[in-house]
Amino acid sequence: MVIVDQPADRTLVLTRLFNAPREAVFTAWTEPERAARWWGPTGFVTQSCQLDLRVGGAWRVQMRSRGGTLYTKRGVYREIVPPEWLVFTYAWEDGRGAPGHETLVTIHLERDGDGTRLTLHQAVFETTAERDSHRDGWSGCFARFADYLAIT
């Protein structure tokens, strides 16, 4: 896994400790029926979750906000090393199905006692406002993820 130098102001790095084994965390990221239960900001509901877990395989998630707006994000898997990391592209779709600006996401999973330390790296954003928006979204997503792991 190589992360190239990127502008710090348009790069997002989040780290969180989850109370679950690394294998369980990896599985929750890679099985569509599991990912659909937690992936998305607080208050969003996943409408569909398609994950073709192989290098070159596509993923696509549709979520609905509390206000009823449908959002679609998608990408392609670049690296998959169970249960250590995932690398995939990430882009929002517009209303016509065309992708917007693409970033690269790396999810790194490390054992930490009985839990798992997850580090998310996402870059390069077009603006710091986009980076901050994703920070808020992923933070809500991680809260939902922790809740999901607690009941599984």
C-alpha positions in Angstrom: 0.0 0.0 0.0 1.5 3.3 -1.1 0.1 6.7 -0.3 1.7 9.4 -2.5 2.4 12.9 -1.1 -0.8 14.9 -1.4 -1.9 18.4 -0.4 -2.6 18.2 3.4 -5.4 20.7 3.1 -7.3 18.5 0.6 -6.6 15.1 2.3 -8.7 13.5 4.9 -7.3 11.1 7.5 -9.6 9.6 10.2 -8.7 7.0 12.8 -11.1 5.2 15.1 -10.9 2.2 17.4 -13.7 -0.4 17.1 -14.5 -3.0 19.6 -14.5 -5.9 17.2 -11.9 -8.3 15.7 -10.2 -7.2 12.5 -11.8 -10.0 10.5 -15.3 -8.9 11.6 -14.6 -5.3 10.7 -13.2 -6.3 7.3 -16.3 -8.5 6.6 -18.6 -5.7 7.5 -16.9 -3.5 4.9 -17.0 -6.2 2.2 -20.3 -8.0 2.4 -23.2 -6.0 0.8 -25.9 -7.1 3.2 -23.7 -6.0 6.2 -22.4 -2.8 4.7 -26.0 -1.7 3.8 -26.8 -1.7 7.5 -24.3 1.0 8.5 -22.8 2.7 5.5 -23.9 6.3 5.3 -24.1 9.4 7.4 -26.3 9.5 10.5 -30.0 9.7 9.5 -29.4 8.1 6.0 -30.9 4.8 4.9 -29.2 2.6 2.4 -31.5 1.8 -0.5 -29.1 -0.5 -2.4 -25.5 -1.7 -1.9 -23.6 -3.5 -4.6 -20.1 -4.6 -3.9 -18.1 -6.6 -6.5 -15.2 -7.4 -4.2 -12.3 -8.0 -6.5 -9.6 -5.8 -7.9 -11.2 -4.0 -10.8 -14.7 -4.8 -9.4 -17.2 -1.9 -9.0 -19.1 -0.8 -6.0 -22.2 1.4 -5.8 -24.3 2.5 -2.9 -27.6 4.5 -2.9 -28.7 6.2 0.2 -31.7 8.3 1.1 -31.5 11.3 3.4 -34.0 12.1 6.1 -35.4 14.7 3.7 -36.0 12.1 1.0 -33.1 13.0 -1.3 -31.4 10.0 -3.0 -27.6 10.1 -3.1 -25.5 7.6 -5.1 -21.8 7.0 -4.7 -19.6 4.5 -6.6 -16.1 3.4 -7.3 -13.8 0.6 -8.3 -11.7 -1.6 -6.0 -7.9 -1.1 -6.6 -6.4 -3.2 -3.8 -7.9 -5.9 -1.5 -5.8 -7.5 1.2 -8.0 -9.4 3.7 -8.3 -8.5 6.5 -5.7 -5.7 6.4 -6.8 -3.1 3.9 -9.1 -2.0 1.0 -8.3 0.7 -1.6 -11.0 2.0 -3.8 -12.0 5.0 -5.9 -14.9 7.1 -4.6 -17.2 9.5 -6.6 -20.7 10.8 -6.2 -23.1 10.3 -9.2 -25.1 13.2 -10.5 -28.8 12.8 -11.4 -27.9 11.5 -14.8 -25.6 8.7 -13.5 -22.4 10.5 -14.4 -19.6 10.4 -11.8 -18.3 13.6 -10.2 -14.8 14.3 -8.9 -13.0 11.0 -8.0 -11.0 10.5 -4.8 -9.0 7.5 -3.6 -9.9 5.9 -0.3 -7.7 3.6 1.7 -9.1 1.7 4.7 -6.3 0.2 6.9 -7.2 -2.2 9.7 -4.8 -3.0 12.5 -5.3 -5.2 15.5 -5.4 -3.2 18.7 -5.9 -5.4 21.8 -9.2 -7.1 21.3 -10.3 -4.4 18.9 -9.4 -3.0 15.5 -7.9 0.4 14.7 -9.4 1.6 11.4 -7.6 4.4 9.6 -9.3 6.0 6.6 -7.3 8.1 4.1 -9.2 9.9 1.3 -7.7 12.3 -1.2 -7.4 14.4 -3.2 -10.5 16.6 -2.7 -11.1 19.5 -5.0 -11.6 21.9 -2.0 -11.2 21.9 1.7 -15.0 22.3 2.0 -15.5 19.0 0.2 -12.9 17.4 2.6 -14.8 18.8 5.6 -18.1 17.5 4.2 -16.6 14.1 3.9 -15.2 14.3 7.4 -18.7 14.9 8.7 -20.1 12.1 6.6 -17.5 9.5 7.6 -17.7 10.5 11.2 -21.5 9.8 11.2 -20.8 6.6 9.3 -18.3 5.5 11.8 -20.8 6.1 14.7 -23.3 3.9 12.8 -20.6 1.3 12.2 -19.7 1.1 15.9 -23.4 0.6 16.7 -23.7 -2.1 14.1 -20.6 -3.9 15.4 -22.0 -3.8 18.9 -25.1 -5.8 17.9 -23.5 -8.3 15.6 
